[in-house]
């Protein structure tokens, strides 16, 4: 099995995921059995490709950039499914399908990337969890931002619980991603934290969301908490902006050239 | 700022004083004070994130003052934390306290030097307690010619009277500990590949690293608890 077979498996998997996501949105029951079955079938099909590819390569498909993206999509779908089963959020499957499909599309549209090698520093078991957890937390934080923007357009929109849950889960994933990165940095670069621009902006983002949760919980004790909470939502917007700087914005900052996170 | 004035045992005393002050002064450990201290520290991080890294803003007085203030407020917050506010968050703050305290104060005892190991002779850089010589260097490349993996076989010779020798193998992402120092393989002469006459090494000495690591582990547990508790509370707090 090789990359040429990928498109077939990917198309079937994405169709299953889209069907599962639609079913989850439309079904009166949540979690819906039909949605879960459709979604899991997609994961099985996608897994089948990875296993076949692994066997034919005679090594785990984790070396090239394209191969690692293959795993991103799998994890994205898996975490979406788990979150849906436990949290029962109807929208989460559409969201994880979108994220997984983006990575599949990059793999399909940029085939030359499959031959690109992975430099020795990136060849580490920490690479996948570090990056995938970050990607998932980025997605959850983006969702809080969209909800806040929605609440500006429709002021009566009830988003408090969703913001709290998304922010808590996003922060948990972000924290784990960051700490696994720190442990990896100790193995690869000699220190847990080196105030590299990427690390610094990750710290700023992390602190911003941490302050949001800290003050949001504090506001719960006060009588005027509804008004206060609305003001606090600005912190989520700010956090989302810092996240964009951390993710790709640092490439435009003057000190980015010295970043050890620069793998372009 | 020269951090050596804070080296052991001064840093240990500063750390204990901060913890003691935090434990004795509950007034400062409120969520609002912590939010302000975190925001102040984030502001310092922003400056660090905008200025060139060579300026070492993270070793400047404003940065260190903001860090020490954060540590003081954080320790008071952790010592007087009402557990009803969530154990996950508590572990994150406690872990943050341990890792920031040991990372910040431990930095005064730590050092990091870059050195080269040559095939011909032992070499060393101050204050390493040993010298290193390159014995063998192997590399594998991708079909594109880019390096896939490289391995260096080295010998370290101690500076003590016995001149004890340690032979070891290094790979990227696989450091080796010799005489309480960690040695990392960084690079080689890319023009010559396997025939490189030298390899570049990073040698670090970080006696507080286990404390930092335990802080990281506590935070990891906190994040896991936070995630799992989120799962439980989400059953009560369903989305509209």
Boltz contact constraints between the chains, C-beta under 6 A:
constraints:
  - contact:
      token1: [A, 86]
      token2: [B, 231]
      max_distance: 6.0
  - contact:
      token1: [A, 87]
      token2: [B, 234]
      max_distance: 6.0
  - contact:
      token1: [A, 89]
      token2: [B, 239]
      max_distance: 6.0
  - contact:
      token1: [A, 117]
      token2: [B, 142]
      max_distance: 6.0
  - contact:
      token1: [A, 117]
      token2: [B, 146]
      max_distance: 6.0
  - contact:
      token1: [A, 120]
      token2: [B, 149]
      max_distance: 6.0
  - contact:
      token1: [A, 120]
      token2: [B, 172]
      max_distance: 6.0
  - contact:
      token1: [A, 121]
      token2: [B, 172]
      max_distance: 6.0
  - contact:
      token1: [A, 124]
      token2: [B, 173]
      max_distance: 6.0
  - contact:
      token1: [A, 158]
      token2: [B, 240]
      max_distance: 6.0
  - contact:
      token1: [A, 161]
      token2: [B, 237]
      max_distance: 6.0
  - contact:
      token1: [A, 162]
      token2: [B, 239]
      max_distance: 6.0
  - contact:
      token1: [A, 165]
      token2: [B, 230]
      max_distance: 6.0
  - contact:
      token1: [A, 165]
      token2: [B, 234]
      max_distance: 6.0
  - contact:
      token1: [A, 168]
      token2: [B, 226]
      max_distance: 6.0
  - contact:
      token1: [A, 168]
      token2: [B, 230]
      max_distance: 6.0
  - contact:
      token1: [A, 169]
      token2: [B, 230]
      max_distance: 6.0
  - contact:
      token1: [A, 172]
      token2: [B, 223]
      max_distance: 6.0
  - contact:
      token1: [A, 172]
      token2: [B, 226]
      max_distance: 6.0
  - contact:
      token1: [A, 172]
      token2: [B, 227]
      max_distance: 6.0
  - contact:
      token1: [A, 175]
      token2: [B, 223]
      max_distance: 6.0
  - contact:
      token1: [A, 176]
      token2: [B, 223]
      max_distance: 6.0
  - contact:
      token1: [A, 179]
      token2: [B, 216]
      max_distance: 6.0
  - contact:
      token1: [A, 179]
      token2: [B, 219]
      max_distance: 6.0
  - contact:
      token1: [A, 179]
      token2: [B, 220]
      max_distance: 6.0
  - contact:
      token1: [A, 182]
      token2: [B, 216]
      max_distance: 6.0
  - contact:
      token1: [A, 187]
      token2: [B, 173]
      max_distance: 6.0
  - contact:
      token1: [A, 188]
      token2: [B, 173]
      max_distance: 6.0
  - contact:
      token1: [A, 190]
      token2: [B, 112]
      max_distance: 6.0
  - contact:
      token1: [A, 190]
      token2: [B, 184]
      max_distance: 6.0
  - contact:
      token1: [A, 190]
      token2: [B, 202]
      max_distance: 6.0
  - contact:
      token1: [A, 190]
      token2: [B, 204]
      max_distance: 6.0
  - contact:
      token1: [A, 192]
      token2: [B, 212]
      max_distance: 6.0
  - contact:
      token1: [A, 195]
      token2: [B, 48]
      max_distance: 6.0
  - contact:
      token1: [A, 195]
      token2: [B, 58]
      max_distance: 6.0
  - contact:
      token1: [A, 197]
      token2: [B, 49]
      max_distance: 6.0
  - contact:
      token1: [A, 200]
      token2: [B, 45]
      max_distance: 6.0
  - contact:
      token1: [A, 200]
      token2: [B, 48]
      max_distance: 6.0
  - contact:
      token1: [A, 200]
      token2: [B, 49]
      max_distance: 6.0
  - contact:
      token1: [A, 201]
      token2: [B, 49]
      max_distance: 6.0
  - contact:
      token1: [A, 203]
      token2: [B, 45]
      max_distance: 6.0
  - contact:
      token1: [A, 204]
      token2: [B, 42]
      max_distance: 6.0
  - contact:
      token1: [A, 204]
      token2: [B, 45]
      max_distance: 6.0
  - contact:
      token1: [A, 204]
      token2: [B, 46]
      max_distance: 6.0
  - contact:
      token1: [A, 207]
      token2: [B, 38]
      max_distance: 6.0
  - contact:
      token1: [A, 207]
      token2: [B, 42]
      max_distance: 6.0
  - contact:
      token1: [A, 211]
      token2: [B, 35]
      max_distance: 6.0
  - contact:
      token1: [A, 211]
      token2: [B, 38]
      max_distance: 6.0
  - contact:
      token1: [A, 214]
      token2: [B, 31]
      max_distance: 6.0
  - contact:
      token1: [A, 214]
      token2: [B, 35]
      max_distance: 6.0
  - contact:
      token1: [A, 215]
      token2: [B, 35]
      max_distance: 6.0
  - contact:
      token1: [A, 218]
      token2: [B, 31]
      max_distance: 6.0
  - contact:
      token1: [A, 255]
      token2: [B, 52]
      max_distance: 6.0
  - contact:
      token1: [A, 255]
      token2: [B, 53]
      max_distance: 6.0
  - contact:
      token1: [A, 258]
      token2: [B, 53]
      max_distance: 6.0
